[in-house]
């Protein structure tokens, strides 16, 4: 169980993200410095109790319209070996001391717990409350090709203008697609063509409530099953 300390971080999360976001390939530049505000998210617990895991939404209101970004974060008490490129920065926590803050898509602990969430083995927690489940976060998984556990080494990650892809080790060759620029979904909608999805909410600067896909899971086995539901080979005419 993660304990949420009511204390300070210096520099704060928004300050760290304001310096880091503009260099991401999926960031939408506005011609001005980011004007960030917290907008929502949730947490997962690290079973070992060592790593803080947060799925944070921030809105950037520096342009003509606000843009909602999803930034998975991990907080560590020591550097993660080989992950210098994923380091967002360090911050002094009022209780825990120096914390190394990482882009969580590159952290094997976050990826493993996100996989557990898809499988129903992890319970999403409220972002700012200790030991309080968040039932507004929903997870769905419909297909094969998902290993029970991930290896401890850092995952294979690629960033592009459309978001972040994480390769999941195992025979199913599954791919986690981490949404970065969030798009509101219609009620009960989910990620098209995906074997699974995690959906959660956030608030716009005007107070409007939105929900969208934070991450989706794609596997060749699931895609093949949908392309060929009767299990038979198809030939081109």
PyMOL commands that set and color helices and strands:
alter all, ss='L'
color gray80, all
select helices_A, chain A and resi 13-23+84-86+104-106+108-119+220-227
alter helices_A, ss='H'
color red, helices_A
select strands_A, chain A and resi 9-10+36-44+52-60+67-76+87-93+97-103+138-141+156-160+163-167+175-178+196-203+209-218
alter strands_A, ss='S'
color yellow, strands_A
deselect
rebuild
show_as cartoon
